[in-house]
Amino acid sequence: MKRIYIKAFNELKKLGCPVFERSDRDGFLISAEHPDSWKWADMYAARTDWQYENTNPVLDKVLHKHGLFCEWENGGCLIVHPA
């Protein structure tokens, strides 16, 4: 994994975010199927405490700090990209 991803990956993992290294290309994924994923992502944006966004604001801040962002790859995970 490239350096741009490593710091964000480690920081999110330390916070308990369900992150997984990609095997098909560089970067990492954030699971939306892990038992704790409801704390980090909600595809339907039903969380009022997140201002109806579909990702936890803490997740967004960590990714932004490291020059990254995430988007839904499918209903089961978010993929992280350079901003």
Gaussian input, Z-matrix of N, CA and C with variables (Angstrom, degrees):
# hf/3-21g

backbone

0 1
 N
 C     1     B1
 C     2     B2     1     A1
 N     3     B3     2     A2     1     D1
 C     4     B4     3     A3     2     D2
 C     5     B5     4     A4     3     D3
 N     6     B6     5     A5     4     D4
 C     7     B7     6     A6     5     D5
 C     8     B8     7     A7     6     D6
 N     9     B9     8     A8     7     D7
 C    10    B10     9     A9     8     D8
 C    11    B11    10    A10     9     D9
 N    12    B12    11    A11    10    D10
 C    13    B13    12    A12    11    D11
 C    14    B14    13    A13    12    D12
 N    15    B15    14    A14    13    D13
 C    16    B16    15    A15    14    D14
 C    17    B17    16    A16    15    D15
 N    18    B18    17    A17    16    D16
 C    19    B19    18    A18    17    D17
 C    20    B20    19    A19    18    D18
 N    21    B21    20    A20    19    D19
 C    22    B22    21    A21    20    D20
 C    23    B23    22    A22    21    D21
 N    24    B24    23    A23    22    D22
 C    25    B25    24    A24    23    D23
 C    26    B26    25    A25    24    D24
 N    27    B27    26    A26    25    D25
 C    28    B28    27    A27    26    D26
 C    29    B29    28    A28    27    D27
 N    30    B30    29    A29    28    D28
 C    31    B31    30    A30    29    D29
 C    32    B32    31    A31    30    D30
 N    33    B33    32    A32    31    D31
 C    34    B34    33    A33    32    D32
 C    35    B35    34    A34    33    D33
 N    36    B36    35    A35    34    D34
 C    37    B37    36    A36    35    D35
 C    38    B38    37    A37    36    D36
 N    39    B39    38    A38    37    D37
 C    40    B40    39    A39    38    D38
 C    41    B41    40    A40    39    D39
 N    42    B42    41    A41    40    D40
 C    43    B43    42    A42    41    D41
 C    44    B44    43    A43    42    D42
 N    45    B45    44    A44    43    D43
 C    46    B46    45    A45    44    D44
 C    47    B47    46    A46    45    D45
 N    48    B48    47    A47    46    D46
 C    49    B49    48    A48    47    D47
 C    50    B50    49    A49    48    D48
 N    51    B51    50    A50    49    D49
 C    52    B52    51    A51    50    D50
 C    53    B53    52    A52    51    D51
 N    54    B54    53    A53    52    D52
 C    55    B55    54    A54    53    D53
 C    56    B56    55    A55    54    D54
 N    57    B57    56    A56    55    D55
 C    58    B58    57    A57    56    D56
 C    59    B59    58    A58    57    D57
 N    60    B60    59    A59    58    D58
 C    61    B61    60    A60    59    D59
 C    62    B62    61    A61    60    D60
 N    63    B63    62    A62    61    D61
 C    64    B64    63    A63    62    D62
 C    65    B65    64    A64    63    D63
 N    66    B66    65    A65    64    D64
 C    67    B67    66    A66    65    D65
 C    68    B68    67    A67    66    D66
 N    69    B69    68    A68    67    D67
 C    70    B70    69    A69    68    D68
 C    71    B71    70    A70    69    D69
 N    72    B72    71    A71    70    D70
 C    73    B73    72    A72    71    D71
 C    74    B74    73    A73    72    D72
 N    75    B75    74    A74    73    D73
 C    76    B76    75    A75    74    D74
 C    77    B77    76    A76    75    D75
 N    78    B78    77    A77    76    D76
 C    79    B79    78    A78    77    D77
 C    80    B80    79    A79    78    D78
 N    81    B81    80    A80    79    D79
 C    82    B82    81    A81    80    D80
 C    83    B83    82    A82    81    D81
 N    84    B84    83    A83    82    D82
 C    85    B85    84    A84    83    D83
 C    86    B86    85    A85    84    D84
 N    87    B87    86    A86    85    D85
 C    88    B88    87    A87    86    D86
 C    89    B89    88    A88    87    D87
 N    90    B90    89    A89    88    D88
 C    91    B91    90    A90    89    D89
 C    92    B92    91    A91    90    D90
 N    93    B93    92    A92    91    D91
 C    94    B94    93    A93    92    D92
 C    95    B95    94    A94    93    D93
 N    96    B96    95    A95    94    D94
 C    97    B97    96    A96    95    D95
 C    98    B98    97    A97    96    D96
 N    99    B99    98    A98    97    D97
 C   100   B100    99    A99    98    D98
 C   101   B101   100   A100    99    D99
 N   102   B102   101   A101   100   D100
 C   103   B103   102   A102   101   D101
 C   104   B104   103   A103   102   D102
 N   105   B105   104   A104   103   D103
 C   106   B106   105   A105   104   D104
 C   107   B107   106   A106   105   D105
 N   108   B108   107   A107   106   D106
 C   109   B109   108   A108   107   D107
 C   110   B110   109   A109   108   D108
 N   111   B111   110   A110   109   D109
 C   112   B112   111   A111   110   D110
 C   113   B113   112   A112   111   D111
 N   114   B114   113   A113   112   D112
 C   115   B115   114   A114   113   D113
 C   116   B116   115   A115   114   D114
 N   117   B117   116   A116   115   D115
 C   118   B118   117   A117   116   D116
 C   119   B119   118   A118   117   D117
 N   120   B120   119   A119   118   D118
 C   121   B121   120   A120   119   D119
 C   122   B122   121   A121   120   D120
 N   123   B123   122   A122   121   D121
 C   124   B124   123   A123   122   D122
 C   125   B125   124   A124   123   D123
 N   126   B126   125   A125   124   D124
 C   127   B127   126   A126   125   D125
 C   128   B128   127   A127   126   D126
 N   129   B129   128   A128   127   D127
 C   130   B130   129   A129   128   D128
 C   131   B131   130   A130   129   D129
 N   132   B132   131   A131   130   D130
 C   133   B133   132   A132   131   D131
 C   134   B134   133   A133   132   D132
 N   135   B135   134   A134   133   D133
 C   136   B136   135   A135   134   D134
 C   137   B137   136   A136   135   D135
 N   138   B138   137   A137   136   D136
 C   139   B139   138   A138   137   D137
 C   140   B140   139   A139   138   D138
 N   141   B141   140   A140   139   D139
 C   142   B142   141   A141   140   D140
 C   143   B143   142   A142   141   D141
 N   144   B144   143   A143   142   D142
 C   145   B145   144   A144   143   D143
 C   146   B146   145   A145   144   D144
 N   147   B147   146   A146   145   D145
 C   148   B148   147   A147   146   D146
 C   149   B149   148   A148   147   D147
 N   150   B150   149   A149   148   D148
 C   151   B151   150   A150   149   D149
 C   152   B152   151   A151   150   D150
 N   153   B153   152   A152   151   D151
 C   154   B154   153   A153   152   D152
 C   155   B155   154   A154   153   D153
 N   156   B156   155   A155   154   D154
 C   157   B157   156   A156   155   D155
 C   158   B158   157   A157   156   D156
 N   159   B159   158   A158   157   D157
 C   160   B160   159   A159   158   D158
 C   161   B161   160   A160   159   D159
 N   162   B162   161   A161   160   D160
 C   163   B163   162   A162   161   D161
 C   164   B164   163   A163   162   D162
 N   165   B165   164   A164   163   D163
 C   166   B166   165   A165   164   D164
 C   167   B167   166   A166   165   D165
 N   168   B168   167   A167   166   D166
 C   169   B169   168   A168   167   D167
 C   170   B170   169   A169   168   D168
 N   171   B171   170   A170   169   D169
 C   172   B172   171   A171   170   D170
 C   173   B173   172   A172   171   D171
 N   174   B174   173   A173   172   D172
 C   175   B175   174   A174   173   D173
 C   176   B176   175   A175   174   D174
 N   177   B177   176   A176   175   D175
 C   178   B178   177   A177   176   D176
 C   179   B179   178   A178   177   D177
 N   180   B180   179   A179   178   D178
 C   181   B181   180   A180   179   D179
 C   182   B182   181   A181   180   D180
 N   183   B183   182   A182   181   D181
 C   184   B184   183   A183   182   D182
 C   185   B185   184   A184   183   D183
 N   186   B186   185   A185   184   D184
 C   187   B187   186   A186   185   D185
 C   188   B188   187   A187   186   D186
 N   189   B189   188   A188   187   D187
 C   190   B190   189   A189   188   D188
 C   191   B191   190   A190   189   D189
 N   192   B192   191   A191   190   D190
 C   193   B193   192   A192   191   D191
 C   194   B194   193   A193   192   D192
 N   195   B195   194   A194   193   D193
 C   196   B196   195   A195   194   D194
 C   197   B197   196   A196   195   D195
 N   198   B198   197   A197   196   D196
 C   199   B199   198   A198   197   D197
 C   200   B200   199   A199   198   D198
 N   201   B201   200   A200   199   D199
 C   202   B202   201   A201   200   D200
 C   203   B203   202   A202   201   D201
 N   204   B204   203   A203   202   D202
 C   205   B205   204   A204   203   D203
 C   206   B206   205   A205   204   D204
 N   207   B207   206   A206   205   D205
 C   208   B208   207   A207   206   D206
 C   209   B209   208   A208   207   D207
 N   210   B210   209   A209   208   D208
 C   211   B211   210   A210   209   D209
 C   212   B212   211   A211   210   D210
 N   213   B213   212   A212   211   D211
 C   214   B214   213   A213   212   D212
 C   215   B215   214   A214   213   D213
 N   216   B216   215   A215   214   D214
 C   217   B217   216   A216   215   D215
 C   218   B218   217   A217   216   D216
 N   219   B219   218   A218   217   D217
 C   220   B220   219   A219   218   D218
 C   221   B221   220   A220   219   D219
 N   222   B222   221   A221   220   D220
 C   223   B223   222   A222   221   D221
 C   224   B224   223   A223   222   D222
 N   225   B225   224   A224   223   D223
 C   226   B226   225   A225   224   D224
 C   227   B227   226   A226   225   D225
 N   228   B228   227   A227   226   D226
 C   229   B229   228   A228   227   D227
 C   230   B230   229   A229   228   D228
 N   231   B231   230   A230   229   D229
 C   232   B232   231   A231   230   D230
 C   233   B233   232   A232   231   D231
 N   234   B234   233   A233   232   D232
 C   235   B235   234   A234   233   D233
 C   236   B236   235   A235   234   D234
 N   237   B237   236   A236   235   D235
 C   238   B238   237   A237   236   D236
 C   239   B239   238   A238   237   D237
 N   240   B240   239   A239   238   D238
 C   241   B241   240   A240   239   D239
 C   242   B242   241   A241   240   D240
 N   243   B243   242   A242   241   D241
 C   244   B244   243   A243   242   D242
 C   245   B245   244   A244   243   D243
 N   246   B246   245   A245   244   D244
 C   247   B247   246   A246   245   D245
 C   248   B248   247   A247   246   D246

   B1=1.4494
   B2=1.5296
   B3=1.3291
   B4=1.4623
   B5=1.5240
   B6=1.3145
   B7=1.4599
   B8=1.5310
   B9=1.3278
   B10=1.4742
   B11=1.5317
   B12=1.3300
   B13=1.4558
   B14=1.5284
   B15=1.3146
   B16=1.4706
   B17=1.5235
   B18=1.3193
   B19=1.4689
   B20=1.5262
   B21=1.3216
   B22=1.4704
   B23=1.5252
   B24=1.3256
   B25=1.4658
   B26=1.5219
   B27=1.3258
   B28=1.4656
   B29=1.5252
   B30=1.3203
   B31=1.4650
   B32=1.5290
   B33=1.3251
   B34=1.4656
   B35=1.5266
   B36=1.3133
   B37=1.4706
   B38=1.5254
   B39=1.3258
   B40=1.4630
   B41=1.5384
   B42=1.3345
   B43=1.4639
   B44=1.5329
   B45=1.3304
   B46=1.4585
   B47=1.5161
   B48=1.3086
   B49=1.4560
   B50=1.5371
   B51=1.3359
   B52=1.4619
   B53=1.5348
   B54=1.3293
   B55=1.4581
   B56=1.5282
   B57=1.3251
   B58=1.4608
   B59=1.5198
   B60=1.3241
   B61=1.4560
   B62=1.5226
   B63=1.3078
   B64=1.4663
   B65=1.5203
   B66=1.3091
   B67=1.4587
   B68=1.5264
   B69=1.3241
   B70=1.4626
   B71=1.5241
   B72=1.3268
   B73=1.4707
   B74=1.5169
   B75=1.3215
   B76=1.4547
   B77=1.5275
   B78=1.3180
   B79=1.4522
   B80=1.5128
   B81=1.3378
   B82=1.4547
   B83=1.5134
   B84=1.3250
   B85=1.4536
   B86=1.5189
   B87=1.3072
   B88=1.4579
   B89=1.5239
   B90=1.3144
   B91=1.4534
   B92=1.5219
   B93=1.3295
   B94=1.4627
   B95=1.5238
   B96=1.3388
   B97=1.4630
   B98=1.5221
   B99=1.3067
   B100=1.4617
   B101=1.5314
   B102=1.3434
   B103=1.4725
   B104=1.5377
   B105=1.3386
   B106=1.4669
   B107=1.5293
   B108=1.3250
   B109=1.4614
   B110=1.5110
   B111=1.3224
   B112=1.4713
   B113=1.5234
   B114=1.3358
   B115=1.4672
   B116=1.5269
   B117=1.3407
   B118=1.4579
   B119=1.5189
   B120=1.3315
   B121=1.4676
   B122=1.5261
   B123=1.3239
   B124=1.4574
   B125=1.5275
   B126=1.3052
   B127=1.4653
   B128=1.5310
   B129=1.3221
   B130=1.4547
   B131=1.5304
   B132=1.3109
   B133=1.4691
   B134=1.5277
   B135=1.3133
   B136=1.4621
   B137=1.5314
   B138=1.3065
   B139=1.4570
   B140=1.5235
   B141=1.3065
   B142=1.4604
   B143=1.5262
   B144=1.3352
   B145=1.4660
   B146=1.5258
   B147=1.3195
   B148=1.4674
   B149=1.5326
   B150=1.3130
   B151=1.4662
   B152=1.5265
   B153=1.3353
   B154=1.4667
   B155=1.5299
   B156=1.3081
   B157=1.4625
   B158=1.5262
   B159=1.3341
   B160=1.4583
   B161=1.5286
   B162=1.3257
   B163=1.4609
   B164=1.5267
   B165=1.2989
   B166=1.4559
   B167=1.5368
   B168=1.3205
   B169=1.4682
   B170=1.5269
   B171=1.3271
   B172=1.4711
   B173=1.5215
   B174=1.3031
   B175=1.4657
   B176=1.5192
   B177=1.3155
   B178=1.4594
   B179=1.5295
   B180=1.3241
   B181=1.4712
   B182=1.5167
   B183=1.3203
   B184=1.4732
   B185=1.5254
   B186=1.3140
   B187=1.4708
   B188=1.5211
   B189=1.3376
   B190=1.4593
   B191=1.5294
   B192=1.3244
   B193=1.4661
   B194=1.5312
   B195=1.3206
   B196=1.4598
   B197=1.5342
   B198=1.3238
   B199=1.4625
   B200=1.5157
   B201=1.3355
   B202=1.4629
   B203=1.5180
   B204=1.3156
   B205=1.4586
   B206=1.5198
   B207=1.3288
   B208=1.4646
   B209=1.5157
   B210=1.3325
   B211=1.4512
   B212=1.5195
   B213=1.3155
   B214=1.4541
   B215=1.5185
   B216=1.3422
   B217=1.4629
   B218=1.5324
   B219=1.3186
   B220=1.4609
   B221=1.5245
   B222=1.3079
   B223=1.4589
   B224=1.5164
   B225=1.3234
   B226=1.4565
   B227=1.5009
   B228=1.3357
   B229=1.4685
   B230=1.5138
   B231=1.3186
   B232=1.4563
   B233=1.5179
   B234=1.3017
   B235=1.4511
   B236=1.5294
   B237=1.3052
   B238=1.4702
   B239=1.5180
   B240=1.3481
   B241=1.4581
   B242=1.5322
   B243=1.3396
   B244=1.4711
   B245=1.5254
   B246=1.3082
   B247=1.4715
   B248=1.5163
   A1=107.59
   A2=116.01
   A3=120.94
   A4=110.74
   A5=114.49
   A6=122.08
   A7=113.13
   A8=117.27
   A9=120.37
   A10=110.92
   A11=117.37
   A12=121.52
   A13=113.84
   A14=117.29
   A15=121.82
   A16=112.52
   A17=118.22
   A18=120.28
   A19=112.00
   A20=117.00
   A21=120.41
   A22=109.92
   A23=118.02
   A24=122.62
   A25=110.43
   A26=116.49
   A27=120.90
   A28=112.10
   A29=116.99
   A30=120.47
   A31=111.22
   A32=116.63
   A33=120.43
   A34=111.43
   A35=116.72
   A36=120.26
   A37=110.28
   A38=116.54
   A39=121.55
   A40=111.12
   A41=116.65
   A42=121.46
   A43=112.43
   A44=117.15
   A45=121.23
   A46=115.05
   A47=117.09
   A48=121.57
   A49=109.40
   A50=118.17
   A51=121.01
   A52=111.83
   A53=116.17
   A54=122.74
   A55=110.07
   A56=115.19
   A57=121.38
   A58=109.28
   A59=116.76
   A60=120.96
   A61=109.29
   A62=115.70
   A63=120.71
   A64=109.87
   A65=116.91
   A66=120.89
   A67=111.22
   A68=117.01
   A69=120.32
   A70=114.47
   A71=117.56
   A72=121.93
   A73=108.86
   A74=116.38
   A75=120.49
   A76=110.31
   A77=115.79
   A78=120.72
   A79=112.53
   A80=114.76
   A81=119.34
   A82=111.61
   A83=114.30
   A84=123.16
   A85=109.97
   A86=116.05
   A87=122.73
   A88=106.17
   A89=116.01
   A90=120.46
   A91=111.63
   A92=115.30
   A93=121.49
   A94=109.38
   A95=116.65
   A96=121.73
   A97=112.91
   A98=116.77
   A99=122.46
   A100=108.47
   A101=118.26
   A102=119.56
   A103=114.58
   A104=117.70
   A105=120.45
   A106=113.58
   A107=118.32
   A108=119.15
   A109=114.43
   A110=117.14
   A111=119.60
   A112=111.38
   A113=117.66
   A114=120.85
   A115=111.67
   A116=117.47
   A117=121.66
   A118=115.00
   A119=117.34
   A120=119.05
   A121=111.00
   A122=115.11
   A123=122.24
   A124=107.03
   A125=116.15
   A126=120.85
   A127=112.85
   A128=116.89
   A129=120.50
   A130=113.58
   A131=117.11
   A132=122.52
   A133=112.43
   A134=116.25
   A135=120.53
   A136=113.08
   A137=118.09
   A138=121.24
   A139=111.08
   A140=117.18
   A141=120.56
   A142=111.85
   A143=117.25
   A144=119.78
   A145=111.81
   A146=118.16
   A147=122.55
   A148=110.85
   A149=117.22
   A150=122.25
   A151=111.25
   A152=115.99
   A153=123.88
   A154=113.68
   A155=116.95
   A156=121.32
   A157=107.50
   A158=118.00
   A159=118.71
   A160=114.49
   A161=117.38
   A162=121.09
   A163=110.16
   A164=114.77
   A165=122.26
   A166=109.15
   A167=119.14
   A168=121.28
   A169=113.12
   A170=117.80
   A171=120.69
   A172=109.58
   A173=117.31
   A174=122.23
   A175=110.27
   A176=116.44
   A177=120.95
   A178=111.82
   A179=117.29
   A180=121.04
   A181=111.37
   A182=117.29
   A183=121.09
   A184=109.99
   A185=116.98
   A186=119.73
   A187=111.07
   A188=117.18
   A189=121.23
   A190=111.19
   A191=116.63
   A192=121.44
   A193=111.19
   A194=116.46
   A195=121.20
   A196=112.82
   A197=116.84
   A198=120.87
   A199=113.90
   A200=116.22
   A201=121.80
   A202=111.18
   A203=116.68
   A204=122.65
   A205=107.83
   A206=116.55
   A207=119.32
   A208=109.57
   A209=114.72
   A210=121.68
   A211=107.87
   A212=115.95
   A213=120.48
   A214=109.52
   A215=116.59
   A216=120.85
   A217=108.72
   A218=115.19
   A219=122.96
   A220=106.18
   A221=118.06
   A222=120.92
   A223=114.06
   A224=117.45
   A225=121.10
   A226=116.33
   A227=118.62
   A228=118.97
   A229=112.48
   A230=113.64
   A231=122.30
   A232=107.41
   A233=116.82
   A234=121.92
   A235=108.23
   A236=116.92
   A237=122.11
   A238=109.25
   A239=115.88
   A240=123.37
   A241=109.68
   A242=116.89
   A243=119.16
   A244=109.51
   A245=116.61
   A246=120.85
   A247=110.85
   D1=138.55
   D2=-179.99
   D3=-71.19
   D4=155.41
   D5=-177.85
   D6=-55.03
   D7=-36.07
   D8=-178.51
   D9=-57.88
   D10=-30.82
   D11=-178.93
   D12=-90.88
   D13=-32.13
   D14=-170.17
   D15=-58.42
   D16=-47.75
   D17=-177.73
   D18=-63.18
   D19=-44.02
   D20=178.89
   D21=-66.27
   D22=-43.10
   D23=178.43
   D24=-56.61
   D25=-49.89
   D26=-178.63
   D27=-65.46
   D28=-40.13
   D29=179.64
   D30=-64.85
   D31=-44.25
   D32=179.09
   D33=-67.45
   D34=-39.88
   D35=178.37
   D36=-61.81
   D37=-40.73
   D38=178.89
   D39=-63.49
   D40=-31.73
   D41=178.50
   D42=-80.02
   D43=-8.94
   D44=179.23
   D45=98.16
   D46=7.73
   D47=178.65
   D48=-71.22
   D49=135.26
   D50=-178.62
   D51=-77.69
   D52=84.64
   D53=-178.83
   D54=-102.67
   D55=147.14
   D56=-179.29
   D57=-140.71
   D58=134.48
   D59=177.92
   D60=-69.09
   D61=140.75
   D62=178.32
   D63=-76.76
   D64=145.11
   D65=176.02
   D66=-103.30
   D67=-17.91
   D68=-176.67
   D69=-94.27
   D70=-19.38
   D71=176.05
   D72=-162.41
   D73=176.44
   D74=-176.07
   D75=-70.84
   D76=148.38
   D77=177.07
   D78=115.57
   D79=-161.66
   D80=179.86
   D81=-148.68
   D82=166.70
   D83=-179.88
   D84=-115.35
   D85=156.01
   D86=172.10
   D87=-116.55
   D88=119.66
   D89=-175.88
   D90=-72.55
   D91=141.13
   D92=172.63
   D93=-111.91
   D94=7.84
   D95=-179.48
   D96=-115.45
   D97=-6.53
   D98=178.23
   D99=-69.41
   D100=148.56
   D101=-179.38
   D102=-55.71
   D103=-27.95
   D104=179.46
   D105=-97.08
   D106=6.59
   D107=-176.03
   D108=-65.56
   D109=-24.58
   D110=179.16
   D111=-59.19
   D112=-21.32
   D113=178.10
   D114=-77.35
   D115=-15.27
   D116=-171.54
   D117=-120.59
   D118=-30.80
   D119=-176.09
   D120=-149.79
   D121=143.60
   D122=177.58
   D123=-143.89
   D124=105.06
   D125=-174.53
   D126=-57.76
   D127=-28.23
   D128=-175.33
   D129=-93.15
   D130=2.52
   D131=175.07
   D132=51.72
   D133=45.78
   D134=-178.07
   D135=-94.99
   D136=-2.79
   D137=-175.87
   D138=-82.50
   D139=109.31
   D140=179.39
   D141=-68.33
   D142=-28.12
   D143=178.78
   D144=-71.05
   D145=-11.15
   D146=175.33
   D147=-104.68
   D148=17.64
   D149=-177.84
   D150=57.09
   D151=36.63
   D152=178.61
   D153=61.71
   D154=23.31
   D155=171.09
   D156=-85.25
   D157=165.53
   D158=-178.40
   D159=-100.78
   D160=6.33
   D161=173.56
   D162=-133.59
   D163=150.99
   D164=179.53
   D165=-62.47
   D166=134.47
   D167=179.05
   D168=-58.16
   D169=-31.44
   D170=177.77
   D171=-64.55
   D172=-42.64
   D173=177.00
   D174=-59.16
   D175=-47.94
   D176=179.87
   D177=-60.71
   D178=-41.27
   D179=-179.70
   D180=-64.71
   D181=-43.97
   D182=179.56
   D183=-62.31
   D184=-47.34
   D185=-179.87
   D186=-62.94
   D187=-45.58
   D188=179.96
   D189=-60.16
   D190=-40.83
   D191=-179.79
   D192=-58.90
   D193=-31.19
   D194=-177.91
   D195=-101.36
   D196=12.62
   D197=177.22
   D198=73.69
   D199=32.94
   D200=-177.89
   D201=-126.61
   D202=166.36
   D203=170.33
   D204=-147.60
   D205=166.93
   D206=178.56
   D207=-128.08
   D208=155.77
   D209=174.96
   D210=-146.47
   D211=159.41
   D212=-178.98
   D213=-70.62
   D214=123.91
   D215=173.37
   D216=-85.57
   D217=-38.51
   D218=174.45
   D219=-160.85
   D220=-174.05
   D221=-177.78
   D222=-67.03
   D223=-12.44
   D224=-176.47
   D225=-102.32
   D226=-11.58
   D227=-178.59
   D228=-161.25
   D229=159.52
   D230=172.43
   D231=-108.03
   D232=143.31
   D233=178.11
   D234=-107.03
   D235=140.31
   D236=-177.70
   D237=-100.85
   D238=132.89
   D239=-178.65
   D240=-127.65
   D241=157.75
   D242=168.98
   D243=-67.64
   D244=143.48
   D245=-179.83
   D246=-74.56

